[in-house]
Amino acid sequence: MCRFLVYLGKEAGTLGDIIEKPENSLINQSKQAKEGKHLLNADGFGVSWYNQKTGGAPGIFKSVQPAWNNQNLKHLVAKVQSHCFMAHVRASTVGYVNTFNCHPFSYENYSFVHNGTIHGFDAIRRSLLSTLGKDYFNSIKGQTDSEYFFALVMNLLYQRPAPHTIDQMADALAAAIHEINRLRLLVGDTNHSVINASLTDGKKVVSSRYISNDAKEPFSLYYMLGKASDKSEAHLFTSQNTAPEAIVLASEPLTDCCNSWEEVPVNHLLLADEDLSVRFRSIT
């Protein structure tokens, strides 16, 4: 089980403020996660970030080293600033430990992370590939169910011309989940799949918390609306009743202020638009 987080804010923060400084930071989660089946997430990591001045595709940095033991990451966290970050630490279930299999995955302006497993993936891999257009087929470099799923999302999303609305992003993510379920049923797979995923273009975010069998325990996914607080405080964000200045989505809370963190409802999409307005959609 992997861990990920997404930050989207009106003001740019440093990467370290998001993934290093909180008491339960993503770097700390790579050593000892508090929620989930795998306490250790040491099979690589990756981060993506966006520059609003230059626009376009995100910057990406990945490594197969554990996040807590990468000297390049320690230099980057103090220097890279962005209004939107996405970060992931990996505990491998499908695919070898190599850079191609590390998240985030990216295509054009989009980056994507996934926590979970698509069971029966080997049985549906060929059928899934047959649904993809040439560009999305050729974009796959690794072996993970996550990257194949992302290619499916992009294939569905780009059936409509860019730029895409947040509802179009949500439609594509939901449709990809339904397509995976359809393909699994065709091969008679009866296991359950978990798709906790986040998709961003640097301006808006869509996240899913999904499990295909309601009788099974879903994976955790939290969000918090707030504002950047004084960096000397114990936590980076404080909740507020006024319009939010930032949203953080995380596999588990980054701070001990648990009353500030809300769980994303099971089998729902969370949509956070450019103005940081948040709403939910059921994945029926």
FENHU-V33482 format. One record per pair of residues at least 12 apart in sequence whose C-alpha atoms are under 10 Angstrom apart, sorted by the first residue. I is the first residue (numbers start at 1). GAP is how many residues later the second one is. D is the distance in Angstrom with one decimal. If there is no record, write none. Layout:
I;GAP;D  I;GAP;D
This chain:
1;32;9.8  1;34;9.7  1;35;6.6  1;36;6.2  1;37;5.6  1;38;8.5  1;39;8.9  1;40;7.5  1;88;9.3  1;89;7.3  1;90;5.4  1;91;7.3  1;92;7.5  1;113;9.6  1;114;6.3  1;115;6.1  1;116;8.2  1;218;8.8  2;27;9.4  2;28;8.6  2;31;9.3  2;34;8.4  2;35;9.2  2;36;7.7  2;37;9.4  2;38;8.9  2;39;6.2  2;40;9.3  2;41;9.2  2;43;9.6  2;86;7.2  2;87;5.8  2;88;4.7  2;89;5.0  2;90;7.6  2;91;9.2  2;101;9.9  2;111;9.6  2;112;7.8  2;113;5.2  2;114;7.2  2;115;9.9  2;194;9.9  2;249;8.4  3;23;7.3  3;24;9.8  3;26;7.3  3;27;7.6  3;30;8.0  3;32;9.4  3;33;8.8  3;35;9.6  3;36;10.0  3;37;9.9  3;38;7.5  3;42;9.6  3;84;8.5  3;85;5.8  3;86;5.4  3;87;6.7  3;88;8.2  3;110;9.3  3;111;8.5  3;112;6.4  3;113;9.5  3;193;9.9  3;217;9.6  3;218;9.5  3;247;7.6  3;248;5.5  3;249;7.7  4;15;9.7  4;22;7.2  4;25;9.4  4;26;9.9  4;41;9.5  4;42;9.5  4;43;9.6  4;82;7.5  4;83;5.6  4;84;4.2  4;85;6.3  4;86;8.6  4;99;9.2  4;100;9.4  4;109;7.1  4;110;7.6  4;111;7.2  4;192;9.5  4;193;8.8  4;194;8.8  4;217;9.2  4;245;8.1  4;246;5.8  4;247;5.6  4;248;8.4  5;13;8.7  5;14;8.2  5;20;9.6  5;21;7.5  5;42;9.6  5;80;8.1  5;81;5.9  5;82;5.5  5;83;6.6  5;84;9.3  5;108;8.6  5;192;9.9  5;193;8.6  5;216;9.2  5;217;9.3  5;218;9.3  5;243;7.0  5;244;5.3  5;245;4.2  5;246;6.5  5;247;8.5  5;248;9.6  5;249;9.2  6;12;8.9  6;13;9.7  6;41;9.7  6;42;9.5  6;43;9.9  6;78;7.4  6;79;5.7  6;80;4.5  6;81;6.5  6;82;9.0  6;106;9.8  6;107;9.1  6;192;7.6  6;193;9.2  6;194;8.7  6;199;8.3  6;201;9.4  6;217;9.2  6;241;8.1  6;242;5.6  6;243;5.1  6;244;6.5  6;245;9.5  7;12;9.7  7;42;9.5  7;75;9.2  7;76;7.5  7;77;5.3  7;78;5.1  7;79;6.5  7;80;8.9  7;195;9.6  7;198;9.1  7;216;9.8  7;217;9.9  7;239;7.3  7;240;5.9  7;241;4.6  7;242;6.7  7;243;8.8  8;74;8.7  8;75;5.7  8;76;4.5  8;77;6.8  8;78;8.9  8;192;9.3  8;194;7.7  8;195;7.5  8;196;7.5  8;197;7.8  8;217;9.9  8;237;8.7  8;238;5.6  8;239;5.4  8;240;6.6  8;241;8.9  8;264;8.6  8;265;9.5  8;266;8.8  8;268;7.9  9;73;8.6  9;74;5.1  9;75;6.5  9;76;9.3  9;193;10.0  9;194;9.0  9;195;9.8  9;216;9.7  9;217;9.3  9;218;8.3  9;219;8.7  9;235;8.7  9;236;5.8  9;237;4.0  9;238;6.3  9;239;8.5  9;265;9.0  9;266;9.2  9;267;7.8  10;72;9.7  10;73;6.4  10;74;9.0  10;193;9.7  10;217;9.1  10;218;9.6  10;234;8.8  10;235;5.5  10;236;6.2  10;237;9.4  10;264;8.8  10;265;8.3  10;266;8.3  11;70;9.7  11;71;8.0  11;72;5.8  11;73;9.3  11;216;9.2  11;217;8.3  11;234;7.5  11;235;7.9  12;38;10.0  12;39;9.5  12;40;9.7  12;68;9.7  12;69;5.9  12;70;4.6  12;71;4.2  12;72;7.6  12;73;9.6  12;216;9.7  12;234;9.8  13;65;10.0  13;66;9.9  13;67;8.4  13;68;5.3  13;69;5.7  13;70;6.4  13;71;8.4  13;72;9.0  13;215;8.4  14;62;9.1  14;63;6.6  14;64;6.3  14;65;6.7  14;66;5.6  14;67;4.3  14;68;6.5  14;69;8.8  14;70;9.9  14;71;9.2  15;32;9.0  15;33;9.8  15;34;8.6  15;58;9.6  15;59;10.0  15;61;7.5  15;62;4.6  15;63;6.6  15;64;7.5  15;65;5.7  15;66;6.1  15;67;7.5  15;68;9.8  15;69;9.4  15;70;7.2  15;71;9.5  15;72;9.4  16;57;9.3  16;58;8.3  16;59;9.4  16;60;8.0  16;61;4.2  16;62;5.6  16;63;8.2  16;64;8.2  16;65;8.9  17;60;7.8  17;61;8.2  17;64;9.5  17;211;9.7  17;214;8.0  17;218;9.4  17;219;7.0  18;59;8.8  18;67;8.2  18;68;9.6  18;69;9.3  18;217;10.0  18;218;7.7  18;219;9.8  18;230;8.9  18;236;8.8  19;28;9.6  19;48;10.0  19;58;7.9  19;66;9.4  19;67;9.5  19;68;7.7  19;69;9.6  19;235;8.7  20;48;9.4  20;54;8.9  20;57;7.5  20;58;9.5  20;234;9.8  21;56;9.8  21;210;8.9  21;211;10.0  21;213;8.7  21;214;7.9  21;215;7.9  21;233;9.3  21;234;9.9  22;209;9.9  22;211;9.6  22;212;7.2  22;213;5.6  22;214;6.6  22;215;9.4  22;231;9.5  22;232;5.8  22;233;6.1  22;234;9.3  23;211;7.4  23;212;7.3  23;213;9.6  23;230;9.6  23;231;6.5  23;232;5.8  23;233;7.6  24;211;9.5  24;228;8.4  24;229;7.1  24;230;4.5  24;231;5.7  24;232;7.8  25;225;9.9  25;227;9.4  25;228;8.6  25;229;5.4  25;230;7.9  26;15;9.8  26;19;10.0  26;41;8.5  26;42;9.3  26;61;8.0  26;62;7.8  26;63;7.4  26;224;8.7  26;225;9.2  26;226;9.0  26;227;9.6  26;228;7.5  27;14;9.4  27;18;9.4  27;39;8.7  27;40;5.8  27;41;5.6  27;42;9.3  27;60;9.8  27;61;9.4  27;62;7.9  28;12;9.7  28;13;9.7  28;39;8.6  28;40;7.2  28;226;9.5  29;12;7.2  29;13;9.6  29;38;9.3  29;39;9.2  29;60;8.1  29;222;9.7  29;223;8.8  29;225;9.1  30;12;6.0  30;13;9.1  30;14;9.1  30;15;8.7  30;36;7.1  30;37;6.4  30;38;7.0  30;58;9.1  30;59;6.0  30;60;7.8  30;61;8.8  31;35;8.2  31;36;8.4  31;37;7.1  31;38;9.9  31;58;9.7  33;218;9.6  33;219;8.3  34;217;10.0  34;218;7.5  34;219;9.2  35;184;8.6  35;185;7.4  35;216;8.2  35;217;6.6  35;218;9.4  36;182;9.9  36;183;7.1  36;184;7.6  36;215;8.9  36;216;8.9  37;54;9.9  37;182;9.3  38;52;9.9  38;53;7.1  38;54;9.9  39;52;9.1  40;26;9.5  40;49;9.4  40;50;8.8  40;51;7.1  41;25;7.5  41;26;8.6  41;47;9.5  41;48;5.8  41;49;5.1  41;50;4.5  41;51;8.1  42;22;8.1  42;23;7.1  42;24;4.6  42;25;7.1  42;26;8.6  42;27;9.5  42;47;7.0  42;48;6.2  42;49;6.1  42;50;8.6  42;55;9.7  43;20;8.9  43;21;6.0  43;22;6.8  43;23;6.3  43;24;8.9  43;46;7.4  43;47;5.1  43;48;5.3  43;49;6.1  43;50;9.9  43;53;9.0  43;54;6.0  43;55;8.3  43;56;9.7  43;58;9.5  43;59;8.2  44;18;7.4  44;19;5.5  44;20;3.8  44;21;5.1  44;22;5.3  44;23;6.8  44;26;9.8  44;44;8.5  44;45;6.1  44;46;5.4  44;47;7.8  44;48;8.7  44;53;7.2  44;54;7.7  44;55;7.6  44;57;8.7  44;58;6.1  44;59;8.5  45;16;8.5  45;17;5.8  45;18;5.7  45;19;6.4  45;20;7.2  45;21;6.7  45;22;5.9  45;23;9.7  45;25;9.6  45;28;9.8  45;42;7.5  45;43;5.5  45;44;4.3  45;45;5.8  45;46;9.3  45;54;8.7  45;56;9.6  45;57;6.0  45;58;6.7  45;59;8.4  46;14;7.2  46;15;5.5  46;16;4.1  46;17;6.4  46;18;8.7  46;19;9.9  46;21;8.4  46;27;9.4  46;40;8.3  46;41;5.7  46;42;5.4  46;43;6.7  46;44;8.6  46;53;9.0  46;56;6.3  46;57;5.4  46;58;5.9  46;59;9.0  46;67;9.4  47;12;8.1  47;13;5.8  47;14;5.4  47;15;6.5  47;16;9.5  47;26;9.4  47;38;7.1  47;39;5.6  47;40;4.2  47;41;6.5  47;42;9.0  47;55;9.6  47;56;7.5  47;57;6.4  47;58;9.6  47;64;9.6  47;66;9.7  48;12;4.5  48;13;6.6  48;14;8.8  48;34;9.7  48;36;8.3  48;37;5.8  48;38;5.1  48;39;6.4  48;40;9.2  48;55;8.9  48;56;6.6  48;57;8.8  48;58;8.7  48;62;9.8  48;63;7.1  48;64;9.0  48;65;9.9  48;154;9.5  49;12;9.1  49;31;8.3  49;32;8.1  49;33;6.2  49;34;8.0  49;35;5.7  49;36;4.6  49;37;6.5  49;38;8.8  49;62;8.9  49;152;9.8  49;153;7.5  50;30;9.8  50;31;8.6  50;32;5.9  50;33;7.0  50;34;5.8  50;35;7.0  50;36;9.4  50;59;9.1  50;60;10.0  50;61;9.9  50;151;8.4  50;152;5.7  50;153;8.8  51;29;9.8  51;30;8.3  51;31;6.2  51;32;7.7  51;33;8.4  51;151;8.3  52;30;7.9  52;31;7.7  52;32;9.2  52;150;8.2  52;151;8.9  55;54;8.5  55;146;9.9  55;147;8.7  56;52;7.4  56;53;5.4  56;54;9.0  56;145;8.6  56;146;8.8  57;49;8.1  57;50;7.7  57;51;5.5  57;52;4.2  57;53;6.9  57;54;8.5  57;144;8.2  57;145;8.7  58;26;9.5  58;27;9.3  58;28;9.8  58;48;7.8  58;49;9.1  58;50;8.3  58;51;6.4  58;52;7.3  58;53;7.2  58;142;9.8  58;143;8.2  58;144;7.6  59;26;9.7  59;47;9.5  59;50;10.0  59;52;9.5  60;26;9.5  60;27;9.7  60;43;9.3  60;44;7.6  60;45;8.7  60;46;8.3  60;51;9.0  61;12;8.6  61;15;9.5  61;26;9.6  61;38;9.7  61;41;9.7  61;42;9.3  61;43;8.7  62;25;9.7  62;26;9.4  62;27;9.9  62;36;9.6  62;37;6.4  62;38;8.7  62;39;9.5  62;40;6.5  62;41;7.4  62;42;8.1  62;43;9.9  63;26;9.9  63;34;9.8  63;35;8.0  63;36;5.9  63;37;9.3  63;38;9.9  63;39;7.3  63;40;9.5  64;25;9.7  64;26;9.0  64;33;6.6  64;34;5.8  64;35;5.8  64;36;9.3  64;37;9.0  64;38;7.3  65;32;9.5  65;33;9.5  65;34;9.5  66;23;7.9  66;24;8.7  67;21;9.3  67;22;7.0  67;23;9.3  82;120;9.2  83;119;7.7  83;120;8.3  83;163;9.0  84;116;8.6  84;117;8.9  84;118;5.5  84;119;7.3  84;120;8.8  84;121;9.4  84;162;9.6  84;163;9.8  84;164;9.8  85;26;9.7  85;115;9.2  85;117;7.9  85;163;9.5  86;17;9.3  86;18;7.3  86;25;7.8  86;26;7.9  86;27;7.7  86;112;8.6  86;113;9.1  86;114;8.3  86;116;9.2  86;162;9.8  86;163;9.4  86;164;9.9  87;16;7.8  87;17;6.9  87;25;9.4  87;26;7.7  87;163;9.5  88;14;8.1  88;15;6.0  88;16;6.7  88;24;9.6  88;25;6.8  88;26;8.3  88;27;8.8  88;162;9.8  88;163;9.7  89;13;8.2  89;14;7.8  89;15;9.5  89;24;9.7  89;26;9.5  90;12;7.0  90;13;7.7  90;24;9.5  90;25;8.5  91;24;9.2  91;25;9.9  92;24;9.9  92;25;9.8  92;52;8.9  93;23;8.6  93;24;7.3  93;25;9.8  93;51;8.4  93;52;9.2  94;23;7.8  94;24;9.0  94;25;9.7  94;27;8.8  94;28;9.6  94;49;7.2  94;50;5.3  94;51;6.5  94;52;8.6  95;47;7.5  95;48;5.0  95;49;5.0  95;50;8.0  95;51;9.7  96;46;8.7  96;47;7.5  96;48;8.3  97;46;10.0  98;44;8.4  98;45;9.7  99;42;9.8  99;43;8.4  100;40;8.9  100;41;6.1  100;42;4.9  100;43;8.0  100;44;8.9  100;47;9.2  101;39;9.9  101;40;8.0  101;41;5.2  101;42;6.5  101;43;6.1  101;44;9.5  101;45;8.6  101;46;7.7  102;40;8.7  102;42;8.9  102;44;9.6  102;45;9.2  103;12;9.9  103;41;9.9  103;43;8.5  103;44;8.4  104;42;9.7  104;43;9.0  104;94;9.6  104;95;9.6  105;34;9.8  105;35;9.3  105;36;9.9  105;41;8.6  105;42;6.6  105;45;7.5  105;46;9.2  105;94;9.7  106;33;9.1  106;41;9.2  106;44;8.5  106;45;9.3  106;48;9.7  106;93;9.5  106;94;9.6  106;95;9.6  107;28;9.9  107;29;8.7  107;32;7.7  107;43;9.0  107;44;8.4  107;47;7.7  107;94;9.7  108;46;9.5  108;93;8.8  109;53;9.9  109;54;9.6  109;91;8.2  109;92;5.3  109;93;7.6  109;94;10.0  110;40;9.9  110;44;8.7  110;89;6.9  110;90;5.6  110;91;4.5  110;92;7.5  110;95;9.9  111;39;9.0  111;87;8.3  111;88;6.0  111;89;5.7  111;90;6.6  111;91;8.3  111;94;9.9  112;34;9.0  112;35;8.7  112;37;10.0  112;38;7.0  112;41;9.8  112;85;7.2  112;86;5.6  112;87;4.7  112;88;6.7  112;89;9.1  112;93;9.9  112;94;9.8  112;95;9.6  113;33;7.7  113;34;8.8  113;37;8.5  113;83;8.5  113;84;5.6  113;85;5.5  113;86;7.0  113;87;9.4  113;94;9.4  114;31;9.4  114;32;6.1  114;33;8.7  114;35;9.2  114;36;8.9  114;80;9.3  114;81;6.7  114;82;5.7  114;83;4.3  114;84;6.7  114;85;9.1  114;93;9.5  114;94;9.3  115;31;8.3  115;79;7.6  115;80;6.4  115;81;5.1  115;82;6.2  115;83;9.2  115;94;9.4  115;104;8.2  115;105;9.5  115;106;9.5  115;136;8.1  116;29;9.4  116;30;8.4  116;77;7.4  116;78;4.8  116;79;5.3  116;80;6.2  116;81;8.3  116;93;9.8  116;94;9.2  116;95;9.0  116;102;9.5  116;103;7.6  117;27;9.4  117;28;7.2  117;29;7.8  117;75;8.7  117;76;5.7  117;77;5.4  117;78;6.8  117;79;9.1  117;94;9.8  118;26;9.6  118;27;6.3  118;28;8.0  118;31;8.9  118;59;9.9  118;62;8.2  118;63;9.3  118;66;9.2  118;73;9.0  118;74;7.6  118;75;4.7  118;76;6.3  118;77;7.3  118;93;9.8  118;94;9.7  119;26;8.9  119;61;9.9  119;65;8.4  119;70;7.9  119;71;8.7  119;72;6.1  119;73;6.3  119;74;5.4  119;75;8.3  120;25;9.7  120;60;9.8  120;63;9.5  120;64;6.7  120;65;9.8  120;67;8.5  120;68;9.1  120;69;6.1  120;70;8.5  120;71;7.4  120;72;8.9  120;73;8.6  121;23;9.0  121;24;6.4  121;25;9.9  121;27;9.5  121;28;10.0  121;59;9.0  121;62;9.5  121;63;8.0  121;68;9.4  121;72;9.6  122;23;8.7  123;60;8.9  123;61;7.8  123;63;9.8  123;64;6.9  123;65;9.5  123;66;8.4  124;56;8.2  124;58;9.8  124;59;6.1  124;60;6.5  124;61;9.6  124;62;8.7  124;63;7.3  124;65;9.4  125;20;8.3  125;23;8.1  125;24;9.9  125;55;9.9  125;58;9.2  125;59;10.0  127;53;9.9  127;56;7.3  127;57;9.9  127;59;9.9  127;60;10.0  128;20;7.9  128;21;8.6  128;23;9.6  128;24;7.7  128;51;8.6  128;52;7.9  128;55;7.5  129;19;7.9  129;20;9.9  129;22;9.0  129;23;8.4  131;21;7.9  131;24;8.4  131;25;9.7  131;48;9.8  132;16;9.7  132;19;7.6  132;20;6.6  132;21;9.7  132;22;9.2  132;23;6.1  132;24;8.7  133;18;9.4  133;19;9.2  133;21;9.7  133;22;6.6  133;23;9.6  134;21;9.4  135;16;9.2  135;19;9.7  135;20;8.5  136;12;9.1  136;14;9.1  136;15;5.4  136;16;7.5  136;17;9.4  136;18;7.0  136;19;6.1  136;20;9.9  136;22;9.8  137;14;7.1  137;15;8.9  137;18;8.9  138;13;9.3  139;12;7.3  146;49;8.8  146;51;9.0  149;24;9.3  149;27;7.2  149;28;8.4  149;30;9.8  149;31;8.1  149;46;9.5  150;23;8.7  150;26;8.5  150;47;9.4  150;49;8.9  151;25;9.4  152;20;8.6  152;21;8.8  152;23;9.2  152;24;6.2  152;25;9.3  152;27;8.8  152;28;9.2  153;16;8.5  153;17;9.7  153;18;9.3  153;19;5.5  153;20;5.7  153;21;8.6  153;22;7.8  153;23;5.5  153;24;8.7  153;26;9.9  153;46;9.4  154;15;9.1  154;18;7.5  154;19;8.7  154;22;9.2  155;17;8.5  155;21;9.2  156;12;9.4  156;13;9.2  156;15;8.6  156;16;5.4  156;17;8.3  156;18;10.0  156;19;7.6  156;20;7.4  157;12;6.4  157;13;9.0  157;14;7.8  157;15;5.1  157;16;8.2  157;18;9.4  157;19;9.5  158;14;8.9  159;13;9.4  163;38;9.7  164;37;9.2  165;39;8.9  165;108;9.0  166;34;9.4  166;35;9.6  166;37;9.5  166;38;6.8  166;39;7.5  166;40;7.3  166;105;7.0  166;106;8.0  166;107;6.6  166;108;8.9  167;39;8.8  167;104;8.0  167;106;9.4  167;114;9.8  169;30;7.9  169;31;8.7  169;32;9.5  169;35;9.4  169;36;8.5  169;37;6.9  169;38;9.8  169;102;9.1  170;29;8.9  170;35;9.1  170;36;6.1  170;37;8.2  170;38;8.9  170;99;7.2  170;100;8.6  170;101;7.3  170;111;8.5  170;113;9.8  171;35;9.9  171;98;9.8  171;110;9.9  171;112;9.8  173;24;8.9  173;25;9.1  173;26;8.3  173;33;8.1  173;34;8.5  173;35;7.9  173;96;8.7  173;110;9.6  174;34;8.3  174;36;9.8  174;94;9.2  174;95;8.0  174;107;9.5  174;108;9.2  174;109;6.4  174;110;8.7  175;108;9.2  177;16;9.6  177;17;9.8  177;18;7.9  177;31;9.5  177;33;8.7  177;34;9.9  177;35;9.2  177;106;8.6  178;34;9.8  178;105;8.8  178;106;8.8  180;13;9.2  181;12;8.5  181;31;7.9  190;22;9.9  190;23;9.5  191;21;8.6  191;22;8.3  192;19;6.9  192;20;5.3  192;21;5.6  192;22;9.1  192;23;9.6  192;24;8.0  193;17;8.1  193;18;5.7  193;19;5.4  193;20;7.6  193;23;9.8  193;25;9.7  194;14;9.8  194;15;8.0  194;16;5.7  194;17;4.5  194;18;6.7  194;19;8.9  194;22;9.8  194;23;9.7  194;24;7.3  194;25;7.3  194;73;9.9  195;12;9.6  195;13;6.8  195;14;6.3  195;15;5.1  195;16;6.4  195;17;8.6  195;23;9.4  195;24;8.7  195;72;9.3  196;12;5.2  196;13;4.5  196;14;5.8  196;15;8.2  196;22;9.1  196;23;7.3  196;24;8.3  196;25;7.4  196;55;8.5  196;70;9.7  196;71;9.4  196;72;9.9  196;73;9.5  197;12;7.0  197;13;8.6  197;24;9.4  197;54;9.8  197;72;9.4  198;51;8.7  198;52;9.8  198;71;9.4  198;72;9.1  198;73;9.9  199;72;9.9  200;72;9.6  202;72;9.1  203;69;9.0  203;70;7.3  203;71;5.4  203;72;8.9  203;73;9.3  204;67;7.8  204;68;5.7  204;69;4.7  204;70;5.2  204;71;8.5  204;72;7.9  204;73;9.8  205;42;9.6  205;44;9.5  205;65;8.0  205;66;6.1  205;67;5.2  205;68;6.6  205;69;8.4  205;71;9.2  205;73;9.6  206;63;6.7  206;64;5.6  206;65;4.7  206;66;6.4  206;67;8.5  206;72;9.8  206;73;10.0  206;74;9.6  207;14;9.2  207;42;8.3  207;57;8.9  207;61;8.4  207;62;5.5  207;63;5.1  207;64;6.7  207;65;8.6  207;73;9.6  208;13;8.7  208;56;8.2  208;57;9.2  208;58;8.5  208;59;7.2  208;60;6.0  208;61;4.5  208;62;6.4  208;63;9.1  208;72;9.7  208;73;9.4  208;74;9.6  208;75;8.5  209;12;6.6  209;13;9.4  209;42;9.9  209;54;9.4  209;55;6.6  209;56;7.0  209;57;5.5  209;58;5.4  209;59;5.8  209;60;6.6  209;61;8.3  209;73;10.0  209;74;9.1  210;54;9.8  210;55;8.9  210;56;6.0  210;57;4.3  210;58;6.7  210;59;8.3  210;72;9.8  210;73;7.8  211;55;7.5  211;56;6.5  211;57;9.8  212;55;8.3  213;54;10.0  214;52;8.9  214;53;8.9  217;49;9.9  218;48;7.1  218;49;9.0  219;32;8.0  219;33;9.7  219;47;8.9  220;30;8.6  220;31;5.6  220;32;6.5  220;33;9.6  220;43;7.4  220;44;8.2  220;45;9.7  220;46;8.9  221;28;7.2  221;29;5.8  221;30;4.4  221;31;6.2  221;32;8.5  221;40;9.8  221;41;8.6  221;42;5.9  221;43;5.8  221;44;8.5  221;45;8.9  222;26;8.2  222;27;5.6  222;28;5.3  222;29;6.1  222;30;6.1  222;31;6.5  222;32;9.6  222;38;9.9  222;39;6.2  222;40;5.4  222;41;4.3  222;42;5.5  222;43;9.1  223;24;6.9  223;25;5.5  223;26;4.3  223;27;6.2  223;28;8.7  223;29;8.8  223;30;7.9  223;31;10.0  223;37;8.6  223;38;5.7  223;39;5.5  223;40;6.4  223;41;6.7  223;47;9.2  224;13;8.3  224;14;8.8  224;15;7.3  224;20;9.5  224;22;8.2  224;23;5.6  224;24;5.3  224;25;6.7  224;26;8.7  224;29;8.6  224;30;9.8  224;34;9.7  224;35;9.5  224;36;6.2  224;37;4.9  224;38;6.3  224;39;8.9  224;40;9.9  225;12;8.1  225;13;8.0  225;14;6.0  225;15;7.6  225;16;9.4  225;18;8.9  225;19;5.7  225;20;7.5  225;21;5.9  225;22;4.6  225;23;6.7  225;24;9.1  225;35;7.9  225;36;8.1  225;37;9.1  225;51;8.6  225;52;9.6  225;53;9.1  226;12;5.2  226;13;4.3  226;14;5.7  226;15;8.6  226;16;8.8  226;17;8.3  226;18;5.1  226;19;5.9  226;20;5.5  226;21;6.4  226;22;8.5  226;34;8.6  227;12;6.8  227;13;7.4  227;15;9.7  227;16;9.1  227;17;6.2  227;18;4.9  227;19;5.6  227;20;8.3  228;16;9.7  228;17;7.4  228;18;7.4  228;19;10.0  234;21;8.1  234;22;9.1  234;23;9.7  235;19;8.1  235;20;6.0  235;21;8.2  235;22;8.2  236;18;9.0  236;19;8.3  237;17;9.7  237;18;8.8  237;20;9.6  237;23;8.9  238;19;8.8  238;22;7.4  239;18;9.6  239;20;9.1  239;21;5.9  239;22;8.7  240;20;9.1  243;32;9.1  243;33;8.3  243;34;8.4  244;31;8.8  244;32;6.7  244;33;8.0  244;34;9.8  245;30;8.7  245;31;7.2  245;32;10.0  246;26;10.0  246;29;9.5  246;30;6.9  246;31;10.0  247;25;8.0  247;29;7.1  247;30;9.4  247;31;9.0  248;13;9.3  249;12;9.3  249;13;9.6  249;14;9.5  249;15;9.0  249;21;9.6  250;13;9.6  250;14;9.9  251;12;9.6  264;16;8.5  265;15;8.3  265;16;9.4  265;17;8.7  266;16;8.6  266;17;8.9  267;14;8.7  267;15;6.2  267;16;5.4  267;17;7.6  268;12;6.4  268;13;5.4  268;14;4.4  268;15;5.2  268;16;8.4  269;12;5.0  269;13;6.3  269;14;6.7  270;12;9.1
